[in-house]
Amino acid sequence: MRAILFAGGIALLISLLGTRVAINVLSKRGYGQEIREDGPTTHHTKRGTPTMGGIVIISATIVGYFAANLLTGGSISASALLLLFLFVGLGLVGFLDDFIKIVMQRNLGLRSAAKMIGQTVIALVFGVLALSPWLEDEHHRRPASHHLSFLKDVGWELPTIVVLVLIWFFVTGFSNAVNLTDGLDGLATGASAMVFGAYTLVNIWQNNQSCESLPGPNCYEVRDPLDLAIVSAAIMGACFGFLWWNASPAAIFMGDTGSLALGGALAGLAILTRTELLLLVLGGLFVVVTLSVMIQVSVFKVSRGSALFRKVFRVKPGHRVFRIAPIHHHFEMIGWEQVTVVIRFWIITGLCVAAGLGIFYASWVASA
């Protein structure tokens, strides 16, 4: 348990101090953020703000995790290394995207196809390794399961190819979801910190109620839950340290480097803890933001091409459900202050986290 506190504290301190250094270095090199032209006009003043701050979050997490294990004499598990691989791998894809934006001085980085290829490769390598029999522990538990899970494994055992598709879907989906949410100062950082905090608690509980120590119908068949809690705590601490500088008015942005890494890590935790569907509740804000984009694009395209759709719903060609997507920009466009949007979305995240943890605990109590 000390390792969890050490990991979170060390990562927070490194992120807090390291971000200040990163701001200076990135500013001197002119690595500033480009702003979308069709977004709220209030964002134009942010052009040139240092970006790629996700490098600090990733670095602080890695140092925090390994330092905590070193200080407490803990052993490094396969599950933690897989999660860090996913975290760093997607961060590298995001870094390439950010770097191209900076070099080309435009708000478009990697082409969408190239970006998706990078995410797909990282997700599938993670999936193959997580399902590999070579990574079974002495209790024959693999990092990932062949079942789709809510609070525990449910349903029938799925074919490996189906499981890999599901892993790909969750990893790419949530990495892009956090990326879409990272549009206001501190929004994605604060929301991510809360969800990682929730997973720290979930992992601690799974460790205390593991089938290895407390066999029975209510135990959890999760490999290395305590070590996953250490990684989760380190990421949470790194997010909080970064938030000091990322809160409005932001002195630095995490960029795709940070958002893709954080989203991928959330998906990885859900997969490794057998709580894939619970993540849809804990990370409800990210789901809503993604759905807002999907709805906006779908209605826009269908209303342009289908006269029947326009007649039934009484809309014009190219109808927009929101003034602009993602949804947090819609609220800006109707007059909400940026800080108001961020705080209210944080509240929504807090409610989602409370609901998810409540469901998790209530299920255990009900079956006890």
matplotlib code that plots the C-alpha trace (Angstrom):
import matplotlib.pyplot as plt

x = [0.0, 2.9, 4.0, 0.6, 1.2, 4.8, 3.9, 1.2, 3.3, 6.5, 4.6, 2.7, 6.0, 7.8, 4.9, 4.4, 8.0, 8.7, 5.9, 7.3, 10.6, 8.7, 6.9, 10.2, 11.8, 8.9, 8.3, 12.0, 11.7, 8.4, 6.5, 3.1, -0.5, -2.3, -6.0, -8.9, -10.3, -14.0, -13.8, -14.9, -13.1, -12.1, -9.6, -7.6, -5.7, -4.4, -2.4, 1.2, 0.7, 3.2, 1.9, 3.2, 3.0, 1.9, 5.6, 5.8, 2.7, 4.2, 7.7, 6.4, 4.2, 7.1, 9.5, 6.8, 5.9, 9.5, 10.7, 7.8, 8.6, 12.3, 11.6, 9.3, 11.1, 8.1, 8.3, 7.4, 4.5, 3.6, 0.2, 1.9, 4.4, 1.7, -0.3, 2.8, 3.5, 0.0, 0.4, 3.8, 3.0, -0.1, 1.7, 4.3, 1.6, 0.3, 3.8, 4.2, 0.9, 1.8, 5.3, 3.9, 1.4, 4.3, 6.7, 4.0, 2.5, -1.1, -3.9, -3.6, -1.0, -0.9, -3.4, -6.4, -5.5, -1.9, -3.0, -5.5, -2.8, -0.5, -3.3, -4.3, -0.8, -0.3, -3.7, -3.2, 0.3, -1.1, -4.0, -1.9, 0.5, -2.3, -4.0, -0.7, -0.3, 3.3, 2.2, 0.2, 1.1, 1.3, -2.5, -3.0, -4.3, -3.5, -3.5, -6.6, -9.6, -11.5, -14.7, -16.5, -16.7, -18.7, -17.7, -16.3, -16.2, -19.6, -21.1, -19.4, -15.7, -15.1, -12.8, -9.4, -10.1, -13.3, -11.5, -8.8, -11.4, -13.0, -9.6, -9.0, -12.4, -11.9, -8.3, -8.9, -12.3, -11.2, -7.9, -9.8, -12.5, -10.0, -8.5, -11.8, -12.4, -9.1, -10.5, -10.8, -8.2, -7.9, -11.0, -9.5, -6.7, -9.1, -11.6, -8.9, -7.4, -10.8, -11.3, -7.7, -8.4, -11.5, -9.4, -6.9, -9.7, -11.1, -7.6, -7.1, -10.4, -9.7, -6.4, -8.0, -10.7, -8.6, -9.2, -5.6, -6.1, -9.9, -11.2, -14.9, -17.8, -17.2, -13.4, -11.8, -9.7, -7.5, -3.8, -1.6, -4.3, -2.0, 0.6, -2.0, -3.1, 0.4, 0.4, -3.0, -2.0, 1.1, -1.0, -3.4, -0.6, 1.0, -2.4, -2.9, 0.6, 0.1, -3.3, -1.6, -0.3, -3.0, -5.9, -7.5, -5.7, -3.6, 0.2, 0.6, -1.5, -1.0, -1.5, -2.3, 0.8, -1.0, -4.6, -4.0, -1.8, -4.4, -7.3, -5.4, -4.4, -8.0, -9.0, -6.0, -7.0, -10.6, -9.3, -6.8, -9.2, -12.1, -14.3, -14.6, -18.3, -17.9, -15.5, -18.5, -19.9, -16.7, -15.7, -19.2, -18.0, -15.7, -18.5, -20.9, -18.3, -17.7, -21.4, -21.9, -19.4, -20.9, -24.4, -23.3, -21.5, -24.2, -27.1, -25.2, -24.4, -27.8, -29.7, -27.7, -28.3, -31.8, -34.9, -37.0, -34.9, -35.3, -39.1, -39.6, -37.5, -38.3, -34.7, -32.7, -29.8, -26.7, -28.6, -26.4, -27.7, -25.1, -23.7, -20.3, -19.0, -17.6, -20.4, -18.2, -17.6, -21.4, -21.9, -19.2, -21.0, -24.2, -22.5, -21.1, -17.7, -14.9, -14.3, -18.0, -18.1, -15.0, -16.2, -19.7, -18.1, -15.9, -19.0, -20.5, -17.3, -17.5, -21.0, -20.1, -17.2, -19.4, -22.0, -19.4, -17.8, -21.3, -22.3, -19.0, -19.3, -23.1, -22.6, -20.0, -22.3, -25.3, -23.4, -21.7]
y = [0.0, 2.3, 1.9, 3.4, 6.5, 6.8, 6.4, 9.1, 11.5, 11.1, 11.4, 14.5, 16.2, 15.4, 16.6, 19.8, 20.8, 19.2, 21.0, 24.4, 23.4, 22.0, 25.4, 27.2, 24.7, 24.4, 28.2, 28.9, 26.4, 27.9, 24.6, 26.3, 25.1, 25.8, 26.6, 25.3, 28.2, 27.2, 27.0, 29.6, 33.0, 33.2, 30.4, 32.4, 34.0, 30.5, 30.2, 29.7, 28.2, 25.5, 22.0, 18.4, 18.6, 15.0, 14.2, 15.3, 13.3, 10.1, 10.7, 11.4, 8.3, 6.0, 7.5, 7.4, 3.7, 2.4, 4.6, 3.4, -0.3, 0.4, 2.2, -0.5, -3.5, -4.5, -6.7, -5.4, -7.3, -8.2, -6.4, -3.2, -3.4, -4.0, -1.0, 1.2, -0.1, 0.9, 4.3, 5.1, 3.6, 5.7, 8.7, 8.2, 8.2, 11.4, 12.9, 12.3, 14.0, 17.0, 17.3, 17.4, 20.1, 22.2, 21.7, 22.3, 25.2, 23.9, 22.4, 19.1, 16.5, 12.9, 12.0, 10.2, 6.9, 7.0, 7.9, 5.0, 2.6, 3.7, 3.2, -0.1, -1.5, -0.5, -1.9, -5.2, -5.8, -5.0, -7.4, -10.3, -10.0, -9.6, -12.8, -14.7, -18.0, -17.0, -14.3, -16.6, -16.5, -19.4, -19.4, -19.6, -16.1, -14.0, -10.2, -10.1, -12.3, -14.0, -12.7, -9.4, -8.0, -5.5, -6.0, -9.5, -11.8, -12.5, -14.6, -17.2, -17.4, -15.5, -16.5, -14.7, -12.8, -11.3, -10.4, -8.6, -6.7, -5.6, -4.6, -2.6, -0.9, 0.1, 1.3, 3.3, 4.5, 5.8, 7.3, 9.3, 10.1, 11.7, 13.5, 15.0, 16.1, 17.9, 21.1, 23.4, 24.3, 21.5, 19.6, 16.3, 16.5, 16.9, 14.4, 11.8, 12.3, 11.5, 8.3, 7.1, 7.7, 5.5, 2.7, 3.0, 2.2, -0.6, -2.2, -1.9, -3.6, -6.3, -7.0, -7.2, -9.6, -11.6, -15.3, -15.9, -14.7, -15.0, -17.8, -17.8, -16.8, -13.1, -13.0, -11.3, -13.3, -10.4, -10.7, -8.1, -5.7, -4.1, -3.3, -1.9, 0.3, 1.7, 2.6, 4.1, 6.2, 7.4, 8.5, 10.3, 12.1, 13.1, 14.5, 16.5, 18.0, 18.9, 20.4, 23.1, 24.6, 23.4, 24.9, 28.1, 30.1, 27.2, 27.8, 24.5, 21.9, 18.2, 17.8, 14.5, 13.2, 13.3, 12.7, 9.6, 8.1, 8.8, 7.4, 4.3, 3.8, 4.0, 1.4, -0.8, -0.6, -1.6, -4.6, -5.7, -5.4, -7.1, -4.0, -3.0, -2.0, -0.3, 2.1, 3.4, 4.6, 5.8, 7.6, 8.7, 12.3, 10.9, 8.8, 11.8, 14.0, 11.3, 10.7, 14.4, 14.3, 11.2, 12.7, 16.0, 14.3, 11.7, 14.2, 16.6, 14.0, 12.3, 15.6, 16.6, 13.3, 12.2, 14.1, 11.7, 12.4, 16.2, 15.7, 13.5, 15.6, 19.0, 20.0, 21.7, 20.2, 20.1, 20.4, 20.7, 19.4, 21.4, 24.8, 23.1, 19.8, 18.4, 19.4, 21.5, 24.0, 24.1, 25.5, 28.0, 29.2, 29.7, 32.0, 29.9, 30.9, 28.4, 28.0, 27.3, 24.6, 22.9, 23.0, 21.7, 18.9, 18.0, 17.7, 15.4, 13.3, 13.2, 11.9, 9.3, 8.1, 8.0, 6.0, 3.6, 3.0, 2.7, 0.0, -1.8, -1.9, -2.6, -5.6, -7.0, -6.4, -7.9, -11.1, -11.4]
z = [0.0, 0.6, -3.0, -4.1, -2.0, -3.2, -6.8, -6.7, -4.6, -6.7, -10.0, -8.7, -7.6, -10.8, -12.9, -10.9, -11.2, -14.6, -16.3, -15.3, -17.0, -20.0, -20.4, -20.6, -23.0, -25.3, -25.4, -26.3, -29.2, -30.4, -30.0, -29.7, -30.2, -33.4, -33.0, -35.2, -37.2, -36.9, -33.1, -30.5, -31.2, -27.6, -28.3, -30.8, -27.9, -27.0, -30.3, -29.5, -26.0, -25.4, -26.2, -26.0, -22.2, -22.2, -22.3, -18.7, -17.7, -19.2, -17.8, -14.3, -14.4, -15.4, -12.8, -10.1, -10.8, -10.9, -8.0, -5.8, -6.5, -5.8, -2.5, -1.3, -2.7, -4.8, -7.9, -11.4, -12.9, -16.5, -16.2, -15.2, -18.0, -20.5, -19.2, -19.4, -22.9, -24.0, -22.2, -23.8, -27.2, -27.7, -26.3, -29.1, -31.7, -30.2, -30.1, -33.8, -34.4, -32.3, -33.8, -37.3, -36.3, -34.9, -37.8, -40.4, -38.4, -39.0, -36.9, -38.7, -37.7, -38.8, -41.5, -39.9, -41.6, -40.3, -36.8, -36.8, -38.0, -35.2, -32.6, -34.1, -34.1, -30.4, -29.4, -31.2, -29.8, -26.3, -26.9, -28.2, -25.3, -22.7, -23.9, -24.3, -22.3, -21.8, -19.4, -17.1, -13.5, -11.1, -10.8, -14.6, -14.8, -17.9, -17.9, -20.1, -20.3, -23.2, -21.7, -22.0, -18.5, -16.5, -12.9, -13.5, -16.4, -17.8, -20.6, -22.7, -23.5, -26.8, -29.7, -29.6, -32.7, -31.3, -28.0, -30.1, -32.0, -28.6, -27.2, -30.4, -30.1, -26.5, -26.9, -30.0, -28.8, -25.5, -26.7, -29.2, -26.7, -24.3, -27.3, -28.2, -24.6, -24.4, -25.9, -22.8, -20.2, -17.7, -18.8, -19.9, -17.3, -14.3, -15.6, -16.3, -12.8, -11.2, -13.3, -12.6, -8.9, -9.2, -10.8, -8.0, -5.5, -7.7, -7.9, -4.2, -3.5, -6.1, -4.4, -1.0, -2.3, -4.7, -5.2, -4.3, -0.7, -0.2, -2.5, -2.9, -5.1, -4.6, -5.2, -8.2, -10.8, -11.7, -12.2, -10.4, -9.1, -6.6, -9.2, -11.5, -8.6, -8.4, -12.1, -11.8, -8.8, -10.6, -13.6, -11.3, -9.5, -12.8, -14.0, -10.8, -11.0, -14.7, -13.9, -11.8, -15.0, -17.4, -15.5, -16.9, -18.2, -19.4, -19.5, -21.4, -23.2, -23.0, -26.8, -28.5, -26.7, -23.4, -24.4, -26.5, -23.8, -21.0, -23.0, -23.9, -20.3, -19.2, -21.7, -20.6, -17.0, -17.9, -19.9, -17.3, -14.4, -16.1, -16.0, -19.7, -19.5, -16.1, -17.8, -19.8, -16.5, -14.8, -18.0, -18.9, -19.7, -22.4, -23.8, -24.0, -25.7, -28.3, -28.9, -29.5, -32.3, -33.8, -33.6, -35.2, -38.1, -38.7, -38.8, -40.9, -43.5, -43.5, -43.7, -46.8, -48.6, -47.6, -48.5, -46.4, -43.3, -43.8, -44.3, -41.3, -38.9, -40.5, -40.9, -43.6, -45.6, -43.5, -40.2, -37.1, -33.7, -31.8, -32.8, -32.8, -31.7, -29.4, -26.9, -24.6, -27.4, -28.0, -24.4, -25.1, -28.2, -26.4, -23.8, -21.0, -19.7, -20.4, -16.6, -16.0, -18.7, -17.2, -13.6, -14.6, -16.7, -13.8, -11.6, -14.2, -14.2, -10.4, -10.5, -13.1, -10.9, -7.8, -9.8, -11.1, -7.7, -6.2, -8.7, -8.2, -4.4, -4.4, -6.6, -4.2, -1.2, -2.9, -3.8, -0.4]

ax = plt.figure().add_subplot(projection="3d")
ax.plot(x, y, z, "-o")
ax.set_aspect("equal")
plt.show()
